[in-house]
Amino acid sequence: MRKALFIFFLFLSVAGYSSQKEDQIRILKLYPYLVQPPLVEPALPVDFVLGERDDDPYFSQGYFWGTQGSLHDYFESPSALKGCLIRSQVATSVKQVGFDRFSNDHTVSDLTAAGFTEIKVSRGKWGIFPSRELVAKGPKGRKYYQLWVGLNTKEGTALCYQFLYPEYLSEPTQHQKQIWDNFVRKTDLLSMEDLLIARAAQIDREPSEKLALFDPALFKVEKRKLDQKFFIFLESEALKGKKMEVIELRELPLLNPYTPGKPCVEIVARVNGKEPEEKTIRSSYHVVDHFSFDKTMLCLRRFTENDSYLIFQ
């Protein structure tokens, strides 16, 4: 009994610690409502916070970061800005089209045609997230600073960052420019511990691929220690008259975006119904000495086995 109580309170303390740590991860506080922010530690001054406005509660006009005073001035009137801000939003005209390629990589001539001069494009990265910085002088002689960061998604989503400084200046002060340079060049990945906590928070916001395909109560995966074979258990209700054929099965690294900090298996399967379709299912699994067995598994013809897995459906 004492042991059970100890484990229970240990679980509560760990869960509370994780939740507390999540509240302290800066990038999550700077990006409310964004399902997949880059998991980085932004190199911003400690007094830079997220600006919030009653007339834009869901940040449809972008996320503005700066000191409270600068945010207040800018929201009152952009021309009243005396400090500097960074504005972030999902890029609408630029996509990440490869590991380190963007759709605007060869558009310098377009900027020249629009009257921009002193154009400088720099490659960079925030850990695993590639970036492009653009610095250019506009037609009226004012310097523009912009950054795109790729999120490594199938859709090619990129975030766009703009540096905002006083309208009465043609370029930022040395101090203001240093803030931008630090942000662009010194932002880096979160620590391993914070990565796991932040990724778990993202998973809570994202639809689960497993849940979208099967009721979790009717689907489970185990791995046997002795021979490293997987057991995939599917209740007949989960398939709703369909049959699943495993095409490929592989383990993912512990630091994966689907089950952070837990072992994960990726199953590519063909679900045969009226219209066969290929699905990719990613699920955590339990390592066991012996596969689970219950009375629902008495029908031997529902088993399929090969060297890598045993499936019951």
N, C-alpha and C positions, 0 to 999 in steps of 0.2 A: 504493500500500500504506500509506504513512504517513498519507495523507488518510483512508483507511478506518479505520485504528487511532484517529486523532484523533476521528472521528465516534463510534466505538464507546465510547471513554472519556468523551466529552462526554455521550453518552446515559446512561451509568452514573452520572455525577456529577449530572445533572439528576434522574434517577429517585431517586437517593439523597437528594438535597435535598428532593424532594417528599415522600418517605417520612418524612424527618426533620421537615419542617414539619408533616406530618399528626400526628405524635406530640406536637407543641407546641400544637396547636389545642385549647383548653381544653374547649370544648363536647363534643368527641368523647371526651375522657377522662372527662367527667362522665356520659356516657350510653353506656356499653358495652351492646351487644346491642340498642340501639334503632335500628331501620333508618333512620328519618327524623327525627332531632332538628332543632330549629330552628337554622339556621346563623347563630348570633349569638355575640357576645363578651359573656358574662355579667358584669355589674357586681357581682362578689363580692370580698370581701377575698382577698388573695393566699394566705392560709393556709387558705382553705376548700378541702377536698378531698372526694372521693367516699368514703363509708363502705362498707366491705366486711365481710361476715359469712360465716362458714363455713356457717351453717345456711340462708343464702339467697343462693347463688352467682349466681343469675340475676336478682336484684333484683325478685322477684315482689311484694314488699311496698313497692316504691318505691325511688327513689334518694334517699339522704340526703346532704346536703352541709353541711359545717361544719369546725371545727378538729378536729384529732385528739383533743384532750381532750374536747371536747363530744360527739363521736361515740362515744367509748369510754363516757362516762357514760350516754348515752342508751341504748346497746345493752345496758348492764348492767341499767338500769332507767330507764324514761322519767321517773320522779319524781326521779332523781338529776341530771337536766340542770340545769346552772348557767349555761351560755352559751345560744346560739341555733343553730338548724338550719333548713335549708329542705328540705322533702320534695317530691319530684316524682314523678308517675306519670301514666299515660294516664287521662284522665277517663272514668268509666264512665257518668255520668248527664248529662253536658253535651256538646253537639256544636256545632261551628261550622256554622251553617246559611246563611251568606252571606259576602260579602267582609268585612263588619264587623258580623256578626250572630251571636249565640249563642242556643242553645235556652233558656237561663236568663235572658234579658234582661228578662223581665217576671214574675219570680217573687218580687219583694220582699214581696208580700202573704203568700206562703207562709212566709217567714222571720218576719214579724210575728206570724203565727198560731202559730208555734213558740216565741214568747217572746223573739225577738231585738229589740233596740232600737238606736238610733243607727246605723241601716243606711246605709252610703254605698257606692255602686257607681260606679267610675270607668272611663271608656274610655281605652285607650292603645294603643300598638303598639310592637313591636320591629322596626323597619324595615318589612318587608312582612307581618309576623305580627301580627294584631290581638289585643288582650287586654282582659280585664275584671278589675278588682280589686274585691274585696269586703272591707269592714271593717265589723264589727258587734260589738255587745256581747251576749253570750249571756245566757240566763235567770239565771245565777248571777253576772252582773256581770263576766265575764272577756271580754277583747277577742279576737276572732278575725280572722285575716288570711288571705285566700285569693286566688289569681290563676289565671285560665284564659288560655291562649294557643292560638290556632288555628293549625294547621299548613298550611292552604290545600290540603287533600287532598279528593279526590272523596268520600271516606267521611265527611268532617266531623270528623276526629280533632282532639281538643284535649288539651293537657297541663294538669294541675292542679298548682298549687304551694301548699303550706301552710307557714306560718311557725310554727315550734315554739320556745317559750321556757319558762323555768322554771314549773312548775306552782304554785309558791307565790306567783307574781306574778299580779295581775289584768290587767296589761298590761306590755308589754316596757319595759325601761329605754330612755332616750333613745338610747344607743349602739346597742342592739339594734334599735330601730325604724329607725335610720338605715341599718343594713345592709339591712333589708327595702325601705325606700324607694329606696335606690340600685339595688337589684336590679330593682325594678319599673319605675323611671323612666329609668335610665341604660343598661340593657342595649340593645345595638343590633346591627345586622348586622355580620358579619365584613367585613374589607377584601376588595377584589376578588380579590387574590391568594389569600387564605385561603379565600374562597368557592369558587374553582375547585378547590383541593386538597381541601377538605372534601366538596364535591359529588362529586368523583371517588371518594372513599372510600365515600360512600353508594351510588354506582352499583355498587361492588364487592359490596355487601351485598344489592342488589336484583336480582330476576330481570329479565333484559333482555327487552323486548317483542319485539325482533327475533329473539333466540335462541329464544323460545318458539314462534315461528311458522315460522322457517326456520333451517336449518343455516347459520351465517355463511360457511362455505366455498362455499356454493351461492347466495349472495345478495350483491350489491354495488351501490353507487350511485356514479356519476360525474357531474360537471358540466363541460360544455365552456365554455372561456373565450370563444370567438368569439361565440356566440349565447346563452350562459347556459342552454342546454338540458340536461336531465337524462337520463342513461342508466341504466335499471334493468335489471340482469342477474339472471335467475332460471334456474338449471339446472332441467331437467324433474324431476329427483329431488326438488327442494325442494318442489314442489307436490303430489307424490304423486297425480297424476291430476286435480288441481283446476286451475282457471284463475283468474288474478287480473285484476280489472278496476279500474283506478285511477279513483276518484271525485274525489279532490282531492289536490293536491300543493302543499306550501308550505314555505318555509325558516323555520327557527326562529332566534331571536337567538343570538349566540355564547355568552352567559351563559344557558344553558338547563339544565334538570335532567336531561337524558338523555345528552348528550355534552359535558360541561363543557370549555370552551376550544377546542372543535372545531366546524366547521360541521355543521349538522344539518338534515335534511329530514324532514318529517312527511308520510306517505302514508296517506290514507284509502282503503281498497280493499275491494272486494267479492270474496270468495273463493267461487267457484262450485263446489260439490260436490253431494253428495246433498241437503245442507241448506245453501243459501247463507248466508254470514255476513259481516258487515261488520267489518273489522279496522283498527286504527290502528297503523302501523309507523313507528318513529322510528329513523333511522340516520345515522351520520356518512357523509360522502362525500368523494371526492377531486376536486380541480379539475384538469382535464387539458386539453392542447391538442387531443388527438384521442381519441375513444372507443376503448376496448380492443376488439380483434377477435381471435378465434381460430377454429380449424377447426370448433368446435361451433356456430358461428353461420352456417353455410352454408345453412340452411333458412330462406328468406325469409319463409315464412308464419308463422314464430314471432315476427316483429316486429310491433309496433303503434306508430304514431307520431302525434303531434299537435304543436302549436306549443310545448308546454311540456316534453314528454318523449318519449323513445324507450324502449320496453320490449321485452326479449327474454325469452320464457318458453317 
